[in-house]
Amino acid sequence: MNNEKKPAMRYLITLLSGAMAPLGFSPFNLWPLLMVAVAILFMAHRNMPTRQALLNGFMFGVGMFGVGTSWIYVSIHQFGSASPALASLLTAVFVIVISLVFVAPGLWLYSKLRHHWHMDHPCQQALLFSAFWVIAEWTRSWLLTGFPWLLAGYSLLDTPAANWAPVTGVYGLSFLLVITSTLLVSLIIKSKQPLRKTITSKVFVVITIASLWLASWPLAKVQWTEPTGEKLTFSAIQGNIPQSIKWHPDYIQNIIATYTNQTEQEWKQDLIIWPENALPIFYSRAQWLLQQLSQQGKNHNTALIIGLPIDMPSENQQKYYNGIIAIGAGTGIYDKQKLVPFGEYVPFESLLRGLIAFFDLPMSSFSAGSSNQKPLNVKGITITPYICYEVVYPDFAARMARHSGLLLTISDDTWFGKSIGPEQHFQMARMRALETGRYLIRDTNDGLTALINNHGKVLQTIPRFKEGILRGSANIMLGNTPFMITGSWPILILCLGLQILCYFQSRFKKY
């Protein structure tokens, strides 16, 4: 009876630790709690049989994503017109799939290899666990189009450890958090080794942890990028258009008037920005307005960057893109490459389209843009654009930023409602500025609209859920950070190397 209760209790504890993990991210920013959650998970897997590890990992994933991505319910229910029961069911299915595909297999494989390699020393277990954690996060960034949300490293954004980000990217910060958590646990675990070896290993652990964290201070003094001396003055317009009326034909003229009226006083700026799909009409039908605005921009030597759906003929069929266009003193068109499933395209469309209202949302038939698009140009300055969800992909964002001096992301976080989603999204955008050493302008429909500097710090912002204009000046930066050059490969190679090291250590034990 006790043996039956023990696994059940462990599963419950793991579920609760997973539910605690999102408290480490925005808007809570209680990053030590994420370390505690990781420590509990590590402890739970130390002596757990492999057959139980899969379910235990699944429980952690359910807790973490059940709480951390609860905003999905808001999107489906409030804006997808699904009943509370159906929205709850669809959210639960999403959380279950994410946990089964991205969390449980990695923890199961860690447990299997730990047993197979007879790894009893807690320090070895900590190294292997941390390596698997990072590789699992990285896999989640591309498998099945990717969902790189709630990466552990984001929780360290406002700590001294964030100075590692331009070198290793967010996965390096994830490794730092997890290795610190698991090695600290190893300090309190009793070892079967002789006392002298135990003391030596504990001293090694303390030195390793201290070195990794202390190294972040000198890194703060390294200037990976530098200002060119050029600046762009800008006005980012936050229209605060309710999602319920955004695509309604009766409100199109009012929405256009909202943005044009706010733009009227901003022609003295170098750049005026409208958020994602600010114009709720297709590019081909908006020519009359775009031509007027472009001419005004040229007259005032001001560029406008506008988010709108773009319709383009392709091989005898019409294709639709979630796009950005630069006009006036700016040039270029960008089509979004990383699309949101169900929000911008429907997987298995022939089966799902029309089943329920959620599978037939407005603008849910977009195509992905080409991977070799040029950046936007504003008065001779190149700007890397990201539309909404694209800014959450670390390596994608770094590659895009290599040949420009300024980052811009436009979004419509109205879909998140008043949930924690926009705060998490904003935290990820800040990390991209830090990783690339560039200023980032973020313009959204209802917040958070902000100017972020090359260190990931918020310089200016305006309140959420209010119509307003953010006016500022962004430095144009020159140079590339190590992360922009190498991407995540160094930290991935380190994690693979740790796994190989653990394997050979297990082999040498037999001889």
ZICOR-V981852 format. One record per residue. N is the residue number from 1. RES is the residue in one small letter. PHI is phi in degrees with one decimal (none if undefined). Layout:
BEGIN
N|RES|PHI  N|RES|PHI
END
This chain:
BEGIN
1|m|none  2|n|-63.9  3|n|-64.3  4|e|-72.9  5|k|-75.1  6|k|-59.0  7|p|-59.7  8|a|-60.9  9|m|-66.8  10|r|-62.7  11|y|-61.7  12|l|-65.2  13|i|-62.5  14|t|-64.7  15|l|-59.3  16|l|-68.5  17|s|-67.5  18|g|-63.0  19|a|-66.6  20|m|-78.6  21|a|-55.1  22|p|-62.3  23|l|-66.6  24|g|-77.0  25|f|-102.4  26|s|-62.2  27|p|-90.6  28|f|-83.3  29|n|59.6  30|l|-94.7  31|w|-59.4  32|p|-60.2  33|l|-68.2  34|l|-67.3  35|m|-62.7  36|v|-64.7  37|a|-60.9  38|v|-64.8  39|a|-61.9  40|i|-64.1  41|l|-62.5  42|f|-61.9  43|m|-63.4  44|a|-63.1  45|h|-89.8  46|r|-61.1  47|n|-114.4  48|m|-82.3  49|p|-59.2  50|t|-57.1  51|r|-64.9  52|q|-94.2  53|a|-65.9  54|l|-62.9  55|l|-68.5  56|n|-64.7  57|g|-63.8  58|f|-61.0  59|m|-63.5  60|f|-62.9  61|g|-62.0  62|v|-61.3  63|g|-64.8  64|m|-67.3  65|f|-82.7  66|g|-62.6  67|v|-89.1  68|g|-69.3  69|t|-117.4  70|s|-63.6  71|w|-63.4  72|i|-61.7  73|y|-59.4  74|v|-60.9  75|s|-62.0  76|i|-72.3  77|h|-78.5  78|q|-74.0  79|f|-114.6  80|g|-98.8  81|s|59.0  82|a|-92.8  83|s|-65.7  84|p|-54.2  85|a|-66.2  86|l|-68.5  87|a|-62.5  88|s|-64.3  89|l|-64.1  90|l|-65.2  91|t|-64.5  92|a|-62.6  93|v|-61.9  94|f|-59.8  95|v|-62.9  96|i|-63.3  97|v|-64.1  98|i|-59.2  99|s|-67.3  100|l|-70.2  101|v|-86.4  102|f|-108.4  103|v|-109.3  104|a|-59.4  105|p|-61.8  106|g|-63.9  107|l|-71.2  108|w|-66.1  109|l|-66.4  110|y|-57.7  111|s|-63.6  112|k|-63.5  113|l|-68.4  114|r|-60.4  115|h|-70.5  116|h|-64.8  117|w|-90.3  118|h|53.1  119|m|-90.1  120|d|-102.1  121|h|-74.5  122|p|-61.2  123|c|-67.8  124|q|-62.3  125|q|-62.0  126|a|-63.2  127|l|-64.1  128|l|-66.5  129|f|-61.1  130|s|-64.3  131|a|-63.2  132|f|-66.3  133|w|-59.2  134|v|-66.2  135|i|-64.7  136|a|-65.5  137|e|-62.9  138|w|-62.5  139|t|-60.1  140|r|-66.5  141|s|-81.6  142|w|-136.5  143|l|-66.8  144|l|55.5  145|t|74.8  146|g|91.5  147|f|-148.4  148|p|-80.6  149|w|-104.5  150|l|59.3  151|l|-72.8  152|a|-54.7  153|g|-61.9  154|y|-60.8  155|s|-65.8  156|l|-95.0  157|l|-57.1  158|d|-103.8  159|t|-118.7  160|p|-57.1  161|a|-62.2  162|a|-62.0  163|n|-64.5  164|w|-75.2  165|a|-57.3  166|p|-65.5  167|v|-95.2  168|t|-109.5  169|g|77.2  170|v|-65.0  171|y|-67.7  172|g|-65.5  173|l|-68.7  174|s|-60.4  175|f|-61.4  176|l|-61.3  177|l|-64.9  178|v|-71.7  179|i|-66.4  180|t|-64.7  181|s|-61.3  182|t|-73.0  183|l|-69.7  184|l|-62.8  185|v|-62.9  186|s|-63.0  187|l|-67.0  188|i|-101.0  189|i|-86.1  190|k|-69.6  191|s|-104.5  192|k|-83.1  193|q|-76.1  194|p|-58.5  195|l|-56.2  196|r|-62.4  197|k|-68.7  198|t|-63.9  199|i|-63.1  200|t|-60.5  201|s|-67.2  202|k|-68.8  203|v|-63.5  204|f|-61.0  205|v|-61.8  206|v|-61.8  207|i|-64.5  208|t|-62.2  209|i|-61.9  210|a|-61.4  211|s|-63.9  212|l|-63.2  213|w|-77.2  214|l|-67.6  215|a|-64.4  216|s|-70.3  217|w|-69.0  218|p|-62.7  219|l|-62.8  220|a|-64.6  221|k|-87.1  222|v|-82.0  223|q|-99.8  224|w|-72.2  225|t|-128.1  226|e|-138.7  227|p|-68.1  228|t|-80.9  229|g|98.9  230|e|-86.3  231|k|-137.4  232|l|-116.7  233|t|-83.4  234|f|-145.9  235|s|-130.1  236|a|-101.7  237|i|-94.5  238|q|-107.9  239|g|-77.7  240|n|54.0  241|i|-85.2  242|p|-59.4  243|q|-62.3  244|s|-66.9  245|i|-114.9  246|k|-56.5  247|w|-104.7  248|h|-83.2  249|p|-55.6  250|d|-67.8  251|y|-109.0  252|i|-58.3  253|q|-64.8  254|n|-66.3  255|i|-66.6  256|i|-60.4  257|a|-62.8  258|t|-57.3  259|y|-76.2  260|t|-67.6  261|n|-65.0  262|q|-69.7  263|t|-72.7  264|e|-54.9  265|q|-94.2  266|e|-111.6  267|w|-69.1  268|k|-78.3  269|q|-81.0  270|d|-70.9  271|l|-144.3  272|i|-119.6  273|i|-122.4  274|w|-109.3  275|p|-75.2  276|e|-55.9  277|n|49.3  278|a|-60.1  279|l|-88.1  280|p|-86.6  281|i|-136.0  282|f|-69.9  283|y|-50.1  284|s|-65.1  285|r|-90.7  286|a|-101.3  287|q|-59.0  288|w|-58.8  289|l|-76.9  290|l|-62.1  291|q|-66.0  292|q|-62.6  293|l|-65.2  294|s|-63.7  295|q|-65.4  296|q|-62.0  297|g|-62.2  298|k|-65.5  299|n|-62.1  300|h|-102.7  301|n|56.0  302|t|-121.7  303|a|-96.5  304|l|-119.1  305|i|-116.7  306|i|-128.1  307|g|-90.1  308|l|-162.2  309|p|-73.2  310|i|-113.4  311|d|-107.6  312|m|-137.4  313|p|-71.4  314|s|-150.3  315|e|49.0  316|n|65.5  317|q|-140.7  318|q|-86.2  319|k|-118.1  320|y|-123.6  321|y|-131.1  322|n|-85.0  323|g|-129.6  324|i|-129.7  325|i|-129.9  326|a|-107.6  327|i|-133.1  328|g|70.5  329|a|-84.3  330|g|-125.4  331|t|-137.8  332|g|122.7  333|i|-129.7  334|y|-128.3  335|d|-107.3  336|k|-59.0  337|q|-96.0  338|k|-98.6  339|l|-94.8  340|v|-86.2  341|p|-57.3  342|f|74.4  343|g|-76.5  344|e|-121.1  345|y|-153.6  346|v|-111.3  347|p|-60.3  348|f|51.3  349|e|-55.6  350|s|-63.4  351|l|-92.1  352|l|-96.4  353|r|-57.8  354|g|93.2  355|l|-64.2  356|i|-137.9  357|a|-60.3  358|f|-61.3  359|f|-85.4  360|d|-134.2  361|l|-65.8  362|p|-59.2  363|m|59.8  364|s|-110.2  365|s|-127.8  366|f|-76.9  367|s|-102.7  368|a|-79.6  369|g|-72.9  370|s|-67.8  371|s|-84.5  372|n|-114.0  373|q|-75.5  374|k|-83.9  375|p|-68.2  376|l|-76.9  377|n|-126.2  378|v|-125.3  379|k|54.1  380|g|86.2  381|i|-106.4  382|t|-84.2  383|i|-127.5  384|t|-88.3  385|p|-98.5  386|y|-130.2  387|i|-106.9  388|c|50.7  389|y|-60.4  390|e|-62.3  391|v|-72.9  392|v|-89.4  393|y|-98.0  394|p|-60.1  395|d|-70.5  396|f|-59.3  397|a|-64.9  398|a|-65.6  399|r|-62.3  400|m|-63.6  401|a|-83.7  402|r|-59.0  403|h|-111.9  404|s|-140.1  405|g|-109.0  406|l|-151.0  407|l|-108.0  408|l|-136.4  409|t|-128.3  410|i|-114.1  411|s|-152.8  412|d|-132.0  413|d|-81.6  414|t|-56.6  415|w|-60.4  416|f|-81.0  417|g|64.0  418|k|-100.6  419|s|-84.8  420|i|-82.0  421|g|-55.6  422|p|-60.5  423|e|-66.4  424|q|-64.2  425|h|-60.9  426|f|-64.8  427|q|-60.9  428|m|-67.0  429|a|-62.9  430|r|-62.1  431|m|-64.1  432|r|-64.5  433|a|-63.3  434|l|-67.5  435|e|-62.6  436|t|-101.4  437|g|63.2  438|r|-130.7  439|y|-68.5  440|l|-132.8  441|i|-99.9  442|r|-120.2  443|d|-120.3  444|t|-126.5  445|n|-68.2  446|d|-134.3  447|g|103.4  448|l|-92.5  449|t|-89.6  450|a|-159.7  451|l|-112.4  452|i|-119.1  453|n|-86.3  454|n|-71.3  455|h|-104.1  456|g|79.9  457|k|-91.6  458|v|-82.0  459|l|-90.6  460|q|-146.4  461|t|-157.7  462|i|-125.5  463|p|-61.8  464|r|-75.7  465|f|60.8  466|k|-135.9  467|e|-72.0  468|g|-172.1  469|i|-131.7  470|l|-98.8  471|r|-107.3  472|g|-162.9  473|s|-138.0  474|a|-111.6  475|n|-72.4  476|i|-93.6  477|m|-105.7  478|l|-126.4  479|g|105.5  480|n|-122.2  481|t|-76.8  482|p|-54.5  483|f|-65.1  484|m|-66.3  485|i|-81.4  486|t|-100.4  487|g|66.6  488|s|-86.7  489|w|-59.6  490|p|-58.6  491|i|-71.8  492|l|-69.0  493|i|-65.5  494|l|-59.8  495|c|-65.4  496|l|-64.7  497|g|-62.4  498|l|-64.7  499|q|-65.2  500|i|-65.0  501|l|-60.3  502|c|-62.1  503|y|-63.5  504|f|-68.3  505|q|-62.2  506|s|-68.1  507|r|-68.6  508|f|-67.8  509|k|-61.4  510|k|-79.0  511|y|-116.6
END
